[in-house]
Amino acid sequence: MLEGCTRRLVGGDLSSPDERNAAAVDYLRLFALVCFGWVWLRMTLAAPRRDDGTDHGRRIVATARFFAERVLPQARGLAAQIGAGAGAIMAPDADWF
């Protein structure tokens, strides 16, 4: 998803300045979500096993699962917003403001 959006913004159908500017905030949010997901995955893989006598590993896994199920799905909406282009943003005339 992030890779596809990046390709479209760099050289695809969303590569005009207006399209890139319209996608900027959503793209940064998408990038952040993917980075956080990557970090949670790495933390989960490095978490202590359940037989170590502590709950630390279980807490990490539970929090990562929450992120994956409740936060990361926002990436789909952000990708859709990026794909929608600049039309709605650029539609109003300057004198409307």
C-alpha positions as CSV (number, residue, x, y, z in Angstrom):
1,M,0.0,0.0,0.0
2,L,2.7,2.5,1.0
3,E,4.9,1.4,-1.9
4,G,2.1,1.8,-4.4
5,C,1.2,5.3,-3.1
6,T,4.9,6.3,-3.3
7,R,5.1,5.1,-6.9
8,R,2.0,7.0,-7.9
9,L,3.3,10.2,-6.2
10,V,6.8,10.0,-7.6
11,G,6.1,9.1,-11.2
12,G,2.6,8.0,-11.7
13,D,-0.8,9.5,-12.1
14,L,-0.4,11.6,-8.9
15,S,3.0,13.1,-9.7
16,S,1.9,16.7,-10.5
17,P,2.6,19.3,-7.9
18,D,-1.0,19.8,-7.0
19,E,-1.5,16.1,-6.5
20,R,1.6,15.7,-4.4
21,N,0.6,18.7,-2.2
22,A,-2.9,17.4,-1.8
23,A,-1.5,14.0,-0.7
24,A,1.3,15.3,1.6
25,V,-0.4,15.1,5.0
26,D,-2.1,11.8,4.3
27,Y,1.1,10.3,2.9
28,L,3.0,11.3,6.0
29,R,0.4,9.8,8.2
30,L,0.4,6.6,6.1
31,F,4.2,6.4,6.3
32,A,4.1,6.9,10.0
33,L,1.5,4.1,10.5
34,V,3.6,1.7,8.4
35,C,6.7,2.6,10.4
36,F,5.0,2.1,13.7
37,G,3.7,-1.3,12.4
38,W,7.2,-2.3,11.5
39,V,8.5,-1.3,15.0
40,W,5.7,-3.3,16.7
41,L,6.4,-6.3,14.6
42,R,10.1,-6.1,15.5
43,M,9.3,-5.7,19.2
44,T,6.9,-8.7,19.1
45,L,9.6,-10.8,17.5
46,A,12.1,-9.8,20.2
47,A,9.7,-10.1,23.1
48,P,10.6,-12.4,25.9
49,R,8.9,-15.8,25.7
50,R,6.0,-16.6,28.0
51,D,8.0,-19.0,30.1
52,D,10.3,-16.3,31.5
53,G,8.1,-15.7,34.5
54,T,7.1,-12.1,33.6
55,D,4.2,-10.6,31.7
56,H,6.4,-8.2,29.7
57,G,6.4,-10.3,26.5
58,R,2.6,-10.8,26.7
59,R,2.1,-7.1,27.1
60,I,4.2,-6.3,24.1
61,V,2.3,-8.9,22.0
62,A,-1.1,-7.6,23.2
63,T,-0.2,-4.0,22.4
64,A,1.1,-5.0,19.0
65,R,-2.1,-6.9,18.3
66,F,-4.2,-3.9,19.3
67,F,-2.2,-1.7,16.9
68,A,-2.5,-4.2,14.1
69,E,-6.2,-4.7,14.5
70,R,-7.4,-1.2,15.6
71,V,-4.9,1.4,14.3
72,L,-3.1,0.0,11.3
73,P,-6.4,-0.5,9.3
74,Q,-6.5,3.3,9.0
75,A,-3.8,2.9,6.3
76,R,-6.4,1.8,3.8
77,G,-8.4,5.0,4.3
78,L,-5.3,7.1,4.0
79,A,-4.3,5.3,0.8
80,A,-7.9,5.9,-0.6
81,Q,-7.6,9.6,0.3
82,I,-4.2,9.8,-1.5
83,G,-5.7,8.1,-4.5
84,A,-8.6,10.5,-4.6
85,G,-6.3,13.2,-5.9
86,A,-6.4,16.9,-5.7
87,G,-9.8,17.5,-7.4
88,A,-11.9,18.2,-4.3
89,I,-9.1,20.3,-2.8
90,M,-8.4,22.4,-5.9
91,A,-12.1,22.8,-6.8
92,P,-13.0,26.0,-4.8
93,D,-12.0,29.3,-6.4
94,A,-9.5,31.4,-4.6
95,D,-12.1,34.2,-4.2
96,W,-14.3,31.9,-2.1
97,F,-11.9,32.5,0.8
